Amino acid sequence: MAKALKSLLGEPLVHFLLLGALLFAGYSIFKPGSQRRVVLAQKELQERVQERQKTLGHPLSDEERKAIVDEYAEEMILLNEAKLLNLNHGDEPKRDRLLQLARERLDEVVPEPTRQQLESYFQQHSSQYRMGAWVSFDQVFFAPKSPATPANPDSFLALLASKDDASSLGEADPVMGNHLSELTRSQLKALFGEAFADTLFALPESVWRGPLGSKYGTHYVRVVEHHEAPMPRFEDVQAFLRKDWKAMKHREIQDEKLQELRHEYTIVSRKD
């Protein structure tokens, strides 16, 4: 019996549900007098976890799972606020639009940044303003739910490392093919998602890595060449810096107000 219980507690899904239960209990303990509440569906939580794991290409940590619960709770709070403010009337805006409208109601006027603030921001985020950086890479691809998807990624990576030409492995990608040349970070994000792009740009050359998930399926990748663009001058990107700095400040204000708003809510879980 003890062995079976230990095995059950080791299951990722059970671990996630226990983590979620603790979080919901914590919300209720600290806000017993709350008159507003939002309900999180366990089925949707599980779907969000699975989607994030597919995107990142690895099992989620407790911290990453907690972040999903927090994101879901914040969305439901914003949607409820949108309903209370009658923002869902008229042309019945979609979910994303309602979330945006509710967030905008939390915003405040942001003063113009000083040059010192922009220079500090540039130093912290300079790599984002490189223009022309690209990467070329090989891939071995498997469609979603394909029975050919490797059950043991480590063994498959070892097989890839032993091959001079891996084009015969995997499945045909009718859109991308086995080799992709000179793609920028923004192009990669548009095609495969932000996590995929960030991971690929961080990989060394000539080494197989994977699996990486995307909306297309599962990818094993090998960077063939990195091309690093020169660092731009502050004066050349000052207009972009101003826009991005203000966007960051607006986001910080909205996040702070949203955290304050959460204290007015009780968050509960619902089994489907």
C-alpha contacts under 8 A as a table, 3 or more apart, distances in Angstrom:
res1	aa1	res2	aa2	distance
1	M	4	A	5.13
1	M	5	L	6.21
2	A	5	L	5.10
2	A	6	K	6.13
3	K	6	K	5.10
3	K	7	S	6.18
4	A	7	S	5.03
4	A	8	L	6.14
5	L	8	L	5.01
5	L	9	L	6.16
6	K	9	L	5.20
6	K	10	G	6.33
7	S	10	G	5.15
7	S	11	E	6.90
8	L	11	E	5.48
8	L	14	V	7.12
9	L	14	V	6.17
9	L	15	H	6.32
10	G	14	V	7.44
10	G	15	H	6.87
11	E	14	V	5.39
11	E	15	H	6.17
12	P	15	H	4.96
12	P	16	F	6.10
13	L	16	F	5.03
13	L	17	L	6.23
13	L	46	Q	7.80
14	V	17	L	5.12
14	V	18	L	6.13
15	H	18	L	5.22
15	H	19	L	6.19
16	F	19	L	5.06
16	F	20	G	6.12
16	F	62	D	7.76
16	F	65	R	6.99
17	L	20	G	4.97
17	L	21	A	6.07
17	L	42	Q	7.92
18	L	21	A	5.02
18	L	22	L	6.27
19	L	22	L	5.23
19	L	23	L	6.32
19	L	62	D	7.78
19	L	66	K	7.52
20	G	23	L	5.08
20	G	24	F	6.18
20	G	66	K	7.52
20	G	69	V	7.05
21	A	24	F	5.15
21	A	25	A	6.06
21	A	269	S	7.46
22	L	25	A	5.04
22	L	26	G	6.10
23	L	26	G	5.04
23	L	27	Y	6.35
24	F	27	Y	5.14
24	F	28	S	6.38
24	F	267	I	5.95
24	F	268	V	5.65
24	F	269	S	6.76
25	A	28	S	5.19
25	A	29	I	6.16
26	G	29	I	5.13
26	G	30	F	6.28
27	Y	30	F	5.51
27	Y	31	K	6.15
27	Y	266	T	6.12
27	Y	267	I	6.15
28	S	31	K	5.27
28	S	32	P	5.69
28	S	266	T	5.72
28	S	267	I	6.88
28	S	268	V	7.80
29	I	32	P	5.85
31	K	34	S	5.54
31	K	263	H	6.57
31	K	264	E	7.38
31	K	265	Y	7.18
31	K	266	T	6.35
32	P	266	T	7.66
34	S	37	R	7.40
34	S	263	H	7.74
34	S	264	E	5.52
34	S	265	Y	5.49
34	S	266	T	5.91
35	Q	264	E	7.27
35	Q	265	Y	6.87
35	Q	266	T	7.59
36	R	264	E	6.51
36	R	265	Y	4.87
36	R	266	T	6.24
37	R	265	Y	4.94
37	R	266	T	4.48
37	R	267	I	5.63
37	R	268	V	7.36
38	V	73	A	7.47
38	V	76	M	6.25
38	V	77	I	6.48
38	V	80	N	7.67
38	V	265	Y	7.10
38	V	266	T	6.54
38	V	267	I	5.17
38	V	268	V	6.44
39	V	76	M	7.66
39	V	267	I	6.03
39	V	268	V	5.03
39	V	269	S	5.66
39	V	270	R	6.43
40	L	44	E	7.77
40	L	45	L	7.48
40	L	72	Y	7.38
40	L	73	A	6.91
40	L	76	M	7.78
40	L	267	I	7.34
40	L	268	V	6.23
40	L	269	S	4.92
40	L	270	R	5.99
41	A	44	E	5.46
41	A	45	L	6.39
41	A	269	S	6.07
41	A	270	R	4.95
41	A	271	K	6.23
41	A	272	D	6.56
42	Q	45	L	4.96
42	Q	46	Q	6.17
42	Q	269	S	6.65
42	Q	270	R	6.03
42	Q	271	K	5.57
42	Q	272	D	6.64
43	K	46	Q	5.17
43	K	47	E	6.28
43	K	271	K	7.30
43	K	272	D	6.26
44	E	47	E	4.92
44	E	48	R	6.11
45	L	48	R	5.11
45	L	49	V	6.27
45	L	68	I	7.59
45	L	69	V	7.07
45	L	72	Y	7.67
46	Q	49	V	5.10
46	Q	50	Q	6.23
47	E	50	Q	5.11
47	E	51	E	6.10
48	R	51	E	5.08
48	R	52	R	6.11
48	R	68	I	7.18
49	V	52	R	5.18
49	V	53	Q	6.12
49	V	60	L	7.72
49	V	65	R	6.90
49	V	68	I	7.10
50	Q	53	Q	5.11
50	Q	54	K	6.15
51	E	54	K	5.08
51	E	55	T	6.27
52	R	55	T	5.04
52	R	56	L	6.10
52	R	60	L	7.97
53	Q	56	L	5.18
53	Q	57	G	5.58
53	Q	58	H	5.59
53	Q	59	P	5.69
53	Q	60	L	6.25
53	Q	213	G	7.76
54	K	57	G	5.14
54	K	58	H	7.26
54	K	212	L	7.54
54	K	213	G	4.73
54	K	214	S	6.66
55	T	193	G	7.47
55	T	195	A	6.66
55	T	196	F	7.11
55	T	212	L	6.94
55	T	213	G	4.45
55	T	214	S	5.25
55	T	215	K	7.58
56	L	195	A	6.02
56	L	196	F	7.01
56	L	212	L	6.34
56	L	213	G	5.98
57	G	210	G	7.29
57	G	211	P	5.54
57	G	212	L	4.43
57	G	213	G	4.88
58	H	211	P	7.74
58	H	212	L	7.91
60	L	63	E	7.89
60	L	64	E	5.67
60	L	65	R	6.20
61	S	64	E	5.12
61	S	65	R	6.21
62	D	65	R	5.05
62	D	66	K	6.06
63	E	66	K	5.08
63	E	67	A	6.23
64	E	67	A	5.04
64	E	68	I	6.52
65	R	68	I	5.17
65	R	69	V	6.55
66	K	69	V	5.10
66	K	70	D	6.21
67	A	70	D	5.01
67	A	71	E	6.07
68	I	71	E	5.07
68	I	72	Y	6.12
69	V	72	Y	5.21
69	V	73	A	6.12
70	D	73	A	5.11
70	D	74	E	6.11
71	E	74	E	5.18
71	E	75	E	6.22
72	Y	75	E	5.15
72	Y	76	M	6.33
73	A	76	M	5.21
73	A	77	I	6.21
73	A	267	I	7.21
74	E	77	I	5.07
74	E	78	L	6.15
74	E	258	L	7.51
74	E	262	R	7.75
75	E	78	L	5.13
75	E	79	L	6.12
75	E	99	L	6.81
76	M	79	L	5.04
76	M	80	N	6.14
77	I	80	N	5.11
77	I	81	E	6.15
77	I	262	R	7.45
77	I	265	Y	7.81
78	L	81	E	4.96
78	L	82	A	6.08
78	L	98	L	7.90
78	L	99	L	5.87
78	L	102	A	5.66
78	L	103	R	7.00
79	L	82	A	4.98
79	L	83	K	6.33
79	L	95	R	7.74
79	L	98	L	6.48
79	L	99	L	6.07
79	L	102	A	7.16
80	N	83	K	5.02
80	N	84	L	6.26
81	E	84	L	4.98
81	E	85	L	6.11
81	E	102	A	6.49
82	A	85	L	5.12
82	A	86	N	6.11
82	A	87	L	5.01
82	A	88	N	6.40
82	A	98	L	6.30
82	A	99	L	7.47
82	A	101	L	7.30
82	A	102	A	5.28
83	K	86	N	4.99
83	K	87	L	5.96
83	K	88	N	5.84
84	L	87	L	7.69
86	N	89	H	5.78
87	L	98	L	6.92
87	L	101	L	7.35
87	L	102	A	7.75
88	N	91	D	7.81
88	N	92	E	5.33
88	N	93	P	6.22
88	N	98	L	6.82
89	H	92	E	5.41
89	H	93	P	7.82
90	G	93	P	7.93
93	P	97	R	5.83
93	P	98	L	6.21
94	K	97	R	5.32
94	K	98	L	6.24
95	R	98	L	5.12
95	R	99	L	6.23
96	D	99	L	5.13
96	D	100	Q	6.25
97	R	100	Q	5.01
97	R	101	L	6.12
98	L	101	L	5.06
98	L	102	A	6.06
99	L	102	A	5.22
99	L	103	R	6.13
100	Q	103	R	5.14
100	Q	104	E	6.15
101	L	104	E	5.09
101	L	105	R	6.50
102	A	105	R	5.27
102	A	106	L	7.02
103	R	106	L	5.32
103	R	107	D	6.89
103	R	254	Q	6.31
104	E	107	D	5.18
104	E	254	Q	7.59
106	L	253	I	7.54
106	L	254	Q	5.39
106	L	257	K	6.14
106	L	258	L	7.40
107	D	250	H	6.41
107	D	253	I	6.20
107	D	254	Q	5.48
108	E	250	H	7.22
108	E	253	I	7.09
110	V	246	K	6.75
110	V	249	K	6.98
110	V	250	H	6.87
112	E	246	K	7.73
113	P	117	Q	6.02
113	P	118	L	6.58
113	P	242	R	6.95
113	P	245	W	7.61
113	P	246	K	7.59
114	T	117	Q	5.20
114	T	118	L	6.40
115	R	118	L	5.07
115	R	119	E	6.07
116	Q	119	E	5.10
116	Q	120	S	6.16
117	Q	120	S	5.15
117	Q	121	Y	6.17
118	L	121	Y	4.97
118	L	122	F	6.02
118	L	238	Q	7.66
118	L	241	L	6.39
118	L	242	R	6.75
118	L	245	W	7.17
119	E	122	F	4.98
119	E	123	Q	6.25
119	E	234	F	7.35
120	S	123	Q	5.20
120	S	124	Q	6.47
121	Y	124	Q	5.20
121	Y	125	H	6.14
121	Y	126	S	7.98
121	Y	241	L	7.56
121	Y	245	W	7.13
122	F	125	H	5.17
122	F	126	S	5.03
122	F	234	F	7.25
122	F	241	L	6.95
123	Q	126	S	5.44
125	H	128	Q	5.74
125	H	129	Y	7.58
126	S	129	Y	5.59
126	S	130	R	7.23
126	S	231	M	7.44
127	S	130	R	5.58
127	S	231	M	7.43
129	Y	231	M	7.58
129	Y	232	P	6.82
129	Y	237	V	7.41
130	R	133	A	6.58
130	R	229	A	5.76
130	R	230	P	6.48
130	R	231	M	5.63
130	R	232	P	6.20
131	M	229	A	5.99
131	M	230	P	7.56
131	M	232	P	7.70
132	G	184	T	6.94
132	G	228	E	7.53
132	G	229	A	5.32
133	A	184	T	5.94
133	A	185	R	7.43
133	A	226	H	7.75
133	A	227	H	5.42
133	A	228	E	4.77
133	A	229	A	4.59
134	W	182	E	5.13
134	W	183	L	5.05
134	W	184	T	4.26
134	W	185	R	6.64
134	W	226	H	6.24
134	W	227	H	5.29
134	W	228	E	6.90
135	V	181	S	6.83
135	V	182	E	5.09
135	V	183	L	5.44
135	V	184	T	6.52
135	V	201	F	6.98
135	V	223	V	7.13
135	V	224	V	7.61
135	V	225	E	5.75
135	V	226	H	4.69
135	V	227	H	6.14
136	S	179	H	7.59
136	S	180	L	5.64
136	S	181	S	4.26
136	S	182	E	4.94
136	S	183	L	6.45
136	S	223	V	6.07
136	S	224	V	5.46
136	S	225	E	5.25
136	S	226	H	6.70
137	F	179	H	5.89
137	F	180	L	5.50
137	F	181	S	6.53
137	F	221	V	6.64
137	F	222	R	5.45
137	F	223	V	4.21
137	F	224	V	4.85
137	F	225	E	6.91
138	D	178	N	5.64
138	D	179	H	4.42
138	D	180	L	6.37
138	D	221	V	5.64
138	D	222	R	5.18
138	D	223	V	6.44
138	D	224	V	6.84
139	Q	177	G	7.94
139	Q	178	N	5.14
139	Q	179	H	6.21
139	Q	180	L	7.96
139	Q	219	H	6.33
139	Q	220	Y	5.48
139	Q	221	V	4.40
139	Q	222	R	6.41
140	V	166	A	7.30
140	V	167	S	7.04
140	V	169	L	6.48
140	V	170	G	5.27
140	V	171	E	7.20
140	V	178	N	6.40
140	V	219	H	5.78
140	V	220	Y	5.10
140	V	221	V	6.50
141	F	170	G	5.31
141	F	171	E	5.57
141	F	172	A	6.98
141	F	173	D	6.59
141	F	178	N	7.80
141	F	217	G	7.23
141	F	218	T	5.85
141	F	219	H	4.73
141	F	220	Y	6.51
142	F	146	S	6.35
142	F	148	A	7.10
142	F	149	T	5.79
142	F	170	G	5.83
142	F	171	E	5.47
142	F	172	A	7.98
142	F	217	G	5.82
142	F	218	T	5.10
142	F	219	H	6.49
143	A	146	S	5.37
143	A	149	T	7.88
143	A	171	E	7.33
143	A	216	Y	6.51
143	A	217	G	4.62
143	A	218	T	6.42
144	P	216	Y	6.85
144	P	217	G	4.52
144	P	218	T	6.84
145	K	149	T	7.53
145	K	217	G	7.98
146	S	149	T	5.57
148	A	170	G	7.43
149	T	170	G	7.80
149	T	218	T	7.66
150	P	153	P	5.93
150	P	156	F	6.53
152	N	155	S	5.52
152	N	156	F	6.40
153	P	156	F	5.04
153	P	157	L	6.06
153	P	210	G	7.25
153	P	211	P	6.79
154	D	157	L	5.10
154	D	158	A	6.29
155	S	158	A	5.08
155	S	159	L	6.31
156	F	159	L	4.94
156	F	160	L	6.21
157	L	160	L	5.00
157	L	161	A	6.16
157	L	208	W	6.48
157	L	209	R	6.98
157	L	210	G	7.49
158	A	161	A	5.08
158	A	162	S	6.44
159	L	162	S	5.23
159	L	163	K	6.70
160	L	163	K	5.30
160	L	166	A	6.36
160	L	208	W	6.90
161	A	164	D	7.77
161	A	207	V	7.57
161	A	208	W	6.66
163	K	166	A	5.78
165	D	168	S	7.52
166	A	169	L	5.54
167	S	170	G	7.63
167	S	178	N	6.37
172	A	177	G	6.72
172	A	178	N	7.71
173	D	176	M	5.56
173	D	177	G	4.88
173	D	178	N	7.09
174	P	177	G	5.99
176	M	179	H	7.38
176	M	180	L	6.79
177	G	180	L	7.18
180	L	183	L	7.24
183	L	187	Q	5.97
183	L	188	L	6.39
184	T	187	Q	5.16
184	T	188	L	6.24
185	R	188	L	5.09
185	R	189	K	6.15
185	R	197	A	5.93
185	R	198	D	7.59
185	R	201	F	7.49
186	S	189	K	5.05
186	S	190	A	6.20
186	S	197	A	7.97
187	Q	190	A	5.14
187	Q	191	L	6.21
188	L	191	L	5.09
188	L	192	F	5.69
188	L	193	G	6.80
188	L	194	E	7.57
188	L	196	F	7.49
188	L	197	A	5.23
189	K	192	F	5.43
189	K	193	G	4.27
189	K	194	E	4.63
189	K	195	A	7.78
189	K	196	F	7.12
189	K	197	A	5.40
190	A	193	G	5.97
190	A	194	E	7.80
192	F	196	F	5.97
192	F	197	A	6.97
192	F	214	S	5.22
192	F	215	K	6.63
192	F	216	Y	7.65
193	G	196	F	5.51
193	G	197	A	6.38
193	G	214	S	6.59
193	G	215	K	7.95
194	E	197	A	5.15
194	E	198	D	6.10
195	A	198	D	5.23
195	A	199	T	6.08
196	F	199	T	5.24
196	F	200	L	6.12
196	F	212	L	6.64
196	F	213	G	7.20
196	F	214	S	7.11
197	A	200	L	5.21
197	A	201	F	6.20
198	D	201	F	5.37
198	D	202	A	6.35
199	T	202	A	5.22
199	T	203	L	6.45
200	L	203	L	5.32
200	L	223	V	7.43
201	F	226	H	7.81
203	L	207	V	7.99
203	L	223	V	6.93
204	P	207	V	6.55
204	P	223	V	6.71
205	E	222	R	6.84
205	E	223	V	4.70
205	E	224	V	5.53
205	E	225	E	6.16
205	E	226	H	7.34
206	S	222	R	5.77
206	S	223	V	5.68
206	S	224	V	5.76
207	V	222	R	5.37
207	V	223	V	6.84
208	W	220	Y	6.76
208	W	221	V	5.52
208	W	222	R	4.47
208	W	223	V	7.63
209	R	212	L	7.98
209	R	220	Y	5.74
209	R	221	V	5.44
209	R	222	R	6.35
210	G	219	H	6.49
210	G	220	Y	4.51
210	G	221	V	6.36
211	P	218	T	6.17
211	P	219	H	5.52
211	P	220	Y	5.17
211	P	221	V	7.98
212	L	218	T	5.77
212	L	219	H	5.05
212	L	220	Y	6.35
212	L	221	V	7.94
213	G	216	Y	7.86
213	G	217	G	5.96
213	G	218	T	4.83
213	G	219	H	6.25
214	S	217	G	5.40
214	S	218	T	6.48
214	S	219	H	7.73
223	V	226	H	7.38
232	P	236	D	6.61
232	P	237	V	7.19
233	R	236	D	5.33
233	R	237	V	6.87
234	F	237	V	5.58
234	F	238	Q	5.84
235	E	238	Q	5.21
236	D	239	A	7.90
237	V	240	F	5.31
237	V	241	L	6.15
238	Q	241	L	4.94
238	Q	242	R	6.21
239	A	242	R	5.26
239	A	243	K	6.48
240	F	243	K	5.18
240	F	244	D	6.10
241	L	244	D	5.14
241	L	245	W	5.82
242	R	245	W	5.19
242	R	246	K	6.21
243	K	246	K	5.38
243	K	247	A	6.23
244	D	247	A	4.98
244	D	248	M	6.13
245	W	248	M	5.09
245	W	249	K	6.33
246	K	249	K	5.03
246	K	250	H	6.14
247	A	250	H	5.11
247	A	251	R	6.18
248	M	251	R	5.09
248	M	252	E	6.23
249	K	252	E	5.00
249	K	253	I	6.25
250	H	253	I	5.20
250	H	254	Q	6.20
251	R	254	Q	5.09
251	R	255	D	6.02
252	E	255	D	5.12
252	E	256	E	6.13
253	I	256	E	5.17
253	I	257	K	6.21
254	Q	257	K	5.17
254	Q	258	L	5.99
255	D	258	L	4.99
255	D	259	Q	6.21
256	E	259	Q	5.20
256	E	260	E	6.47
257	K	260	E	5.06
257	K	261	L	6.18
258	L	261	L	4.87
258	L	262	R	6.24
259	Q	262	R	5.18
259	Q	263	H	7.15
260	E	263	H	5.72
260	E	264	E	7.67
261	L	264	E	5.51
261	L	265	Y	7.30
262	R	265	Y	5.32
262	R	266	T	7.96
263	H	266	T	7.82
